[in-house]
């Protein structure tokens, strides 16, 4: 390991960034310790090295720093997280420091928080159905082990309740329990209290690790939080052979912190003021989900993001959708009607669900049934719009049957209590019960043998 380099004094301070005169023998992403004039220390990393400046990003705020009297010590290595299985059941800060008043766990290994890209040749195709107990997700947008499937929410929508429910109920059928890693960025104390209470009451605390960056914590720490959470996930999955589910909330807070850094560097902004490399940066996080051939463990990732003004074309959800394998979109209209979970069915999809459902994985009727539900609900929404124009009394008998189906679909299938854990068999039976509202002749997406087996069954 090379000898540490110390620079005395700073050229200028802009936001979370320190600009030093060009420094020899330092590298990108190198960890630094900043010694303030009053003797306290702050941590940071090298963000950029060019012929004019060496730019250091400070993880904490830059108060108490002055141009003279501040020393910057370059440590010669990148940020590494000490990992171990003893971290299960613990709460840490967004930078990986204990936050539960318990001594730090014994470290088994140190991992670079930027991770190691999975060799594409060694990637295993995602498979194995993950049951969440939420009917809309399990039947229509099934999550598969090794997948990355985000939740697109809006401010004030109950994504936290959905996250809590998934953490409590997520299981891989006929397999061991999943380990949950929750990385929270910019959350309030009320949200932290909610999650702690949910985990304690449900008894899942010992298989959950929480990395919390609170709303009053330094914004720059939010850039570390998802990478630190995924670093522990990679250790538990690929070294210890565990199945890990990583939930990251809220990626919009992460993007705001990234925009702040970009603005401080004076970079030319792209859409909505975000840096042009937002897509690449997101990909460096989302692509850390997956499975490796010959390795038992896996990482499944569910990022949660808030869409400003519920705009799905905003750069954050738009770019996320290009990287991930689908999305689950929450609907404000359903939420205002008291429907939980308020999932907007026609805007949601899971591109890999076909590989994790069906005979030998869930039940043989699952693929056809989910396709038929989606198609029938889409038709009911079209008829609902027609009824607004010509009046419901002018609709045919079949059209009115579709309206009845749509009402049952929302109020009996989508709607459920947030503590209700529905097994996939119960979900599929409920779907058949609702589809029985329609005549057999309308079930044109289901194999006749499956219709004969399940349609009259109820």
C-alpha positions in Angstrom: 0.0 0.0 0.0 1.4 3.4 -1.0 2.3 6.0 1.6 -0.4 8.6 2.4 -0.2 12.0 0.7 -1.2 15.1 2.7 -2.1 18.4 1.1 -2.2 21.6 3.3 -4.9 24.1 2.3 -7.7 24.2 -0.3 -8.1 26.4 -3.4 -11.8 26.8 -3.1 -15.0 25.2 -1.7 -18.2 24.9 -3.8 -21.1 23.1 -2.1 -19.9 19.6 -1.1 -16.7 19.8 -3.2 -13.2 20.8 -2.3 -10.9 22.0 -5.1 -7.2 21.4 -4.5 -4.3 22.3 -6.8 -3.3 19.4 -9.0 -1.9 16.6 -6.8 0.5 14.0 -8.1 0.0 10.2 -7.5 -3.6 10.3 -6.4 -6.4 8.4 -8.2 -10.1 8.6 -9.0 -12.3 7.3 -6.1 -9.4 7.4 -3.7 -10.6 7.8 0.0 -9.5 10.9 1.8 -9.7 12.2 5.4 -10.2 16.0 5.8 -8.8 17.5 9.0 -10.6 20.7 9.9 -8.9 23.7 11.7 -10.7 22.8 15.0 -9.3 19.3 15.0 -12.4 17.3 13.8 -12.2 15.0 10.8 -14.5 14.4 7.8 -14.4 11.7 5.1 -14.5 12.1 1.4 -13.2 10.7 -1.9 -11.5 11.9 -5.0 -14.1 12.8 -7.6 -11.9 14.1 -10.4 -8.3 14.6 -11.2 -7.2 16.9 -14.0 -4.2 19.1 -14.9 -5.7 22.0 -13.0 -7.5 20.6 -10.0 -8.0 17.6 -7.8 -11.6 17.6 -6.8 -12.7 16.0 -3.5 -16.3 15.1 -2.6 -17.0 15.4 1.1 -19.5 12.9 2.4 -20.6 15.2 5.2 -21.3 19.0 5.1 -18.5 21.4 4.5 -19.1 23.7 7.5 -16.1 24.4 9.7 -13.8 24.1 6.7 -11.6 27.0 5.6 -9.2 27.5 2.7 -6.3 27.7 5.1 -5.8 25.4 8.0 -7.6 22.4 6.4 -5.5 19.4 5.6 -6.5 16.7 3.1 -5.0 13.3 3.6 -5.1 10.8 0.6 -5.3 7.3 1.9 -4.3 5.5 -1.3 -7.3 3.1 -1.4 -11.0 3.3 -2.4 -13.9 3.1 0.1 -14.2 -0.4 1.5 -16.9 -1.8 3.7 -16.2 -4.3 6.4 -18.8 -7.1 6.0 -19.9 -10.1 8.0 -23.0 -12.2 8.8 -23.1 -10.5 12.2 -24.6 -7.4 10.4 -27.9 -9.2 10.1 -30.5 -7.7 12.5 -28.5 -4.4 12.7 -29.1 -0.8 11.8 -26.3 1.3 10.2 -26.0 4.8 8.9 -26.0 5.5 5.2 -22.2 5.3 5.2 -22.1 2.0 7.1 -21.5 3.1 10.7 -23.6 1.4 13.5 -26.7 3.4 14.3 -28.2 1.1 16.9 -25.9 1.9 19.9 -24.3 -1.5 19.6 -20.5 -2.0 19.0 -19.5 -2.6 15.4 -19.8 -6.2 14.2 -16.6 -8.3 13.8 -15.4 -7.8 10.2 -14.9 -11.0 8.2 -13.8 -9.3 4.9 -13.5 -5.9 3.3 -15.3 -5.3 0.0 -14.9 -2.3 -2.3 -18.3 -0.5 -2.3 -18.2 -0.1 -6.1 -18.5 -3.9 -6.4 -17.2 -6.2 -9.1 -19.2 -6.5 -12.3 -20.6 -9.9 -12.9 -19.0 -11.5 -15.9 -21.8 -11.7 -18.5 -20.7 -15.3 -19.4 -21.1 -16.3 -15.8 -24.5 -14.7 -15.3 -27.3 -17.1 -14.6 -30.7 -16.3 -16.1 -33.2 -15.1 -13.4 -35.6 -17.7 -12.3 -37.7 -19.0 -9.2 -40.8 -17.2 -8.3 -40.7 -14.9 -5.2 -44.0 -14.8 -3.4 -44.8 -11.4 -1.8 -48.3 -12.2 -0.6 -49.7 -9.3 -2.6 -52.1 -10.6 -5.3 -51.6 -7.9 -7.9 -47.8 -8.4 -7.8 -47.7 -12.2 -7.5 -50.3 -12.9 -10.2 -49.8 -10.1 -12.7 -46.2 -8.8 -12.2 -44.4 -11.7 -10.6 -40.9 -11.1 -9.2 -38.3 -13.6 -10.1 -35.1 -14.3 -8.1 -32.2 -12.3 -9.6 -34.5 -9.7 -11.2 -34.5 -5.9 -10.8 -38.1 -4.6 -10.6 -38.7 -1.0 -9.5 -41.7 0.6 -7.9 -42.7 3.9 -9.4 -44.5 5.9 -6.7 -45.6 9.5 -6.1 -45.3 11.8 -3.1 -47.8 10.8 -0.5 -48.5 7.3 -2.0 -48.1 4.3 0.3 -44.9 2.9 -1.1 -43.4 2.5 2.4 -46.3 0.3 3.4 -45.8 -1.9 0.3 -42.0 -2.1 1.1 -42.8 -3.1 4.7 -45.3 -5.7 3.5 -42.8 -7.2 1.0 -40.1 -7.3 3.6 -42.4 -9.2 6.0 -43.9 -11.6 3.5 -41.3 -12.2 0.7 -40.4 -15.9 0.4 -39.0 -18.2 -2.3 -41.3 -21.2 -2.4 -39.7 -24.5 -1.3 -36.6 -22.7 -0.2 -35.0 -21.0 2.7 -36.0 -17.6 4.0 -34.7 -14.5 2.2 -32.4 -12.0 3.7 -33.6 -8.4 3.4 -31.3 -5.4 3.0 -33.1 -2.0 3.2 -31.2 1.1 2.0 -33.1 4.3 2.8 -32.1 7.7 1.4 -33.5 10.9 2.8 -36.1 9.3 5.0 -37.8 11.0 8.0 -37.7 9.8 11.6 -41.4 8.9 11.3 -40.6 6.5 8.4 -37.7 5.0 10.4 -40.1 4.4 13.3 -42.7 2.8 11.0 -40.2 0.3 9.6 -38.7 -0.6 13.0 -42.2 -1.2 14.4 -43.2 -3.3 11.4 -40.1 -5.5 11.6 -40.3 -5.9 15.3 -44.0 -6.9 15.3 -43.6 -9.4 12.4 -40.5 -11.1 13.9 -38.3 -10.6 10.7 -35.8 -8.3 12.4 -33.0 -10.9 12.6 -32.9 -11.3 8.8 -33.1 -7.6 8.0 -30.2 -5.1 7.7 -31.0 -1.4 7.5 -28.8 1.3 6.1 -30.4 4.7 7.0 -29.6 8.1 5.5 -32.1 10.4 7.3 -33.5 13.6 5.8 -31.2 15.7 8.1 -28.1 13.7 7.2 -25.6 15.0 4.6 -27.1 14.6 1.1 -23.7 13.4 -0.2 -24.0 10.3 2.1 -27.0 9.3 -0.1 -24.5 8.6 -2.9 -22.9 5.9 -0.7 -26.0 4.3 0.7 -27.2 2.1 -2.2 -23.6 1.0 -3.0 -22.9 0.1 0.6 -26.2 -1.9 0.8 -25.4 -3.7 -2.4 -21.8 -4.5 -1.2 -23.2 -6.3 1.8 -25.7 -8.0 -0.5 -22.9 -9.3 -2.7 -21.1 -10.7 0.2 -24.1 -12.5 1.7 -25.2 -13.8 -1.7 -22.0 -14.8 -3.5 -19.8 -15.6 -0.5 -22.4 -17.0 2.0 -24.8 -18.4 -0.5 -27.9 -16.5 0.7 -30.9 -15.3 -1.3 -30.9 -11.5 -0.8 -33.7 -9.0 -1.5 -32.4 -5.4 -1.7 -34.9 -2.6 -1.4 -33.7 1.0 -2.1 -35.9 3.9 -1.2 -35.9 6.6 -2.5 -33.8 6.7 -5.7 -35.2 10.2 -6.4 -33.3 11.4 -3.3 -30.2 9.8 -4.7 -30.6 11.5 -8.0 -31.1 14.9 -6.3 -27.8 14.4 -4.5 -26.1 13.5 -7.8 -27.5 16.6 -9.4 -26.1 18.7 -6.6 -22.6 17.3 -7.1 -22.8 17.8 -10.8 -23.9 21.4 -10.4 -21.1 22.1 -8.0 -18.6 20.7 -10.5 -19.9 23.1 -13.1 -21.0 20.4 -15.5 -23.3 21.1 -18.4 -26.8 19.9 -17.2 -29.0 17.5 -19.2 -32.7 16.9 -18.8 -34.3 18.7 -15.8 -30.8 19.7 -14.7 -29.6 16.2 -14.0 -26.1 15.2 -15.3 -25.9 13.5 -18.7 -24.4 10.4 -17.0 -27.5 9.8 -14.8 -28.3 6.7 -16.9 -24.8 5.2 -16.5 -24.8 6.0 -12.8 -28.2 4.3 -12.3 -27.0 1.3 -14.3 -23.9 0.9 -12.0 -26.4 0.3 -9.2 -29.3 -1.6 -10.8 -27.0 -4.0 -12.7 -25.6 -5.3 -9.4 -28.7 -7.6 -9.1 -28.5 -11.1 -10.5 -27.3 -14.7 -10.2 -23.9 -16.4 -11.0 -23.6 -19.8 -12.4 -22.4 -22.3 -9.8 -23.2 -20.0 -6.9 -26.2 -20.8 -4.7 -27.1 -17.2 -3.6 -28.8 -14.4 -5.6 -29.5 -10.7 -5.4 -33.0 -9.5 -6.3 -33.4 -5.7 -6.3 -36.6 -3.5 -5.9 -35.7 0.2 -6.1 -38.4 2.6 -5.1 -38.6 6.1 -6.6 -40.9 9.0 -6.4 -42.1 10.5 -9.7 -42.2 14.3 -9.4 -45.8 15.4 -10.1 -46.6 11.7 -10.9 -44.8 12.2 -14.2 -43.7 8.8 -15.5 -41.7 10.6 -18.3 -39.5 12.4 -15.8 -35.8 11.5 -16.3 -35.6 9.4 -13.1 -38.4 6.9 -13.9 -37.8 7.1 -17.6 -34.1 6.1 -17.4 -34.8 3.5 -14.7 -37.3 1.8 -16.9 -34.7 1.4 -19.7 -32.4 -0.5 -17.3 -34.7 -2.6 -15.2 -37.0 -5.5 -16.3 -40.3 -3.8 -16.0 -41.9 -1.6 -13.3 -44.8 -1.5 -10.8 -46.6 1.8 -11.0 -48.7 3.2 -8.2 -51.9 5.1 -9.0 -53.0 8.2 -7.1 -56.6 7.8 -8.3 -56.9 4.4 -6.7 -55.2 5.6 -3.6 -57.8 8.5 -3.3 -60.5 5.8 -3.5 -59.1 3.9 -0.5 -57.7 1.0 -2.6 -54.6 -0.6 -1.2 -52.2 -1.4 -2.8 -53.0 1.2 -5.4 -51.2 -0.5 -8.3 -51.9 0.9 -11.8 -52.2 -2.4 -13.6 -52.1 -1.2 -17.2 -48.9 0.8 -16.7 -47.1 -2.0 -14.9 -45.2 -5.0 -16.2 -42.6 -7.6 -15.2 -40.7 -8.7 -18.3 -39.2 -11.8 -16.7 -42.3 -13.2 -15.0 -42.9 -15.8 -17.7 -39.7 -17.5 -16.7 -40.7 -17.8 -13.0 -44.3 -19.0 -13.2 -46.3 -21.9 -14.5 -46.1 -25.7 -14.0 -43.4 -26.7 -11.6 -42.9 -23.1 -10.4 -46.3 -21.9 -9.3 -49.4 -23.5 -10.9 -50.0 -24.5 -14.5 -52.8 -22.0 -15.0 -50.8 -19.0 -13.8 -49.4 -17.7 -17.2 -52.7 -17.9 -19.1 -54.7 -16.6 -16.1 -52.5 -13.5 -15.7 -52.7 -12.7 -19.4 -56.5 -13.0 -19.4 -56.9 -10.9 -16.3 -54.8 -8.1 -17.9 -56.6 -8.2 -21.2 -60.1 -8.4 -19.6 -59.3 -5.5 -17.3 -58.0 -3.4 -20.2 -61.3 -4.0 -22.1 -63.3 -3.1 -19.0 -61.5 0.3 -18.8 -62.2 1.0 -22.5 -65.9 0.2 -21.9 -65.9 2.4 -18.8 -64.6 5.3 -20.9 -67.3 4.6 -23.5 -70.0 4.6 -20.8 -68.9 8.2 -19.9 -69.7 9.3 -23.4 -73.0 7.4 -24.3 -74.2 6.5 -20.8 -74.2 3.1 -19.1 -77.8 2.4 -20.0 -76.8 2.3 -23.7 -74.2 -0.4 -23.2 -74.8 -4.0 -24.3 -75.4 -6.7 -21.7 -71.8 -8.0 -22.3 -70.4 -4.6 -21.9 -72.2 -4.2 -18.6 -70.8 -7.6 -17.5 -67.3 -6.3 -18.2 -68.0 -3.2 -16.0 -69.0 -5.6 -13.2 -65.8 -7.6 -13.8 -63.7 -4.4 -13.6 -65.3 -3.4 -10.3 -64.7 -6.8 -8.8 -61.2 -6.9 -10.1 -60.3 -3.7 -8.3 -62.3 -4.1 -5.1 -61.7 -7.8 -4.5 -58.5 -8.8 -6.3 -56.3 -5.7 -6.2 -57.6 -4.5 -2.9 -56.3 -6.3 0.2 -55.3 -5.5 3.8 -51.6 -4.5 4.0 -51.0 -7.2 6.6 -52.8 -9.9 4.5 -50.4 -12.5 3.2 -52.1 -14.3 0.3 -50.5 -17.6 -0.9 -50.3 -17.8 -4.7 -52.9 -20.6 -4.7 -55.4 -18.3 -3.0 -54.6 -15.5 -5.3 -55.1 -17.7 -8.4 -58.4 -19.1 -7.0 -59.6 -15.6 -6.4 -58.7 -14.6 -10.0 -60.8 -17.5 -11.3 -63.7 -16.5 -9.1 -63.6 -13.0 -10.6 -63.1 -14.2 -14.1 -66.2 -16.4 -13.7 -68.2 -13.1 -14.0 -67.4 -13.3 -17.7 -68.8 -16.0 -20.0 -66.4 -18.7 -21.1 -66.5 -17.4 -24.7 -64.6 -14.3 -23.5 -61.7 -16.2 -22.0 -59.8 -16.4 -25.3 -56.3 -16.3 -23.8 -56.7 -19.4 -21.7 -56.2 -23.0 -22.9 -59.5 -24.9 -23.1 -58.2 -27.7 -20.8 -57.3 -25.2 -18.1 -60.7 -23.5 -18.4 -62.4 -26.9 -18.0 -60.3 -27.7 -15.0 -60.7 -24.4 -13.1 -63.6 -22.4 -14.5 -66.3 -24.8 -13.1 -64.2 -25.7 -10.1 -65.5 -22.6 -8.3 
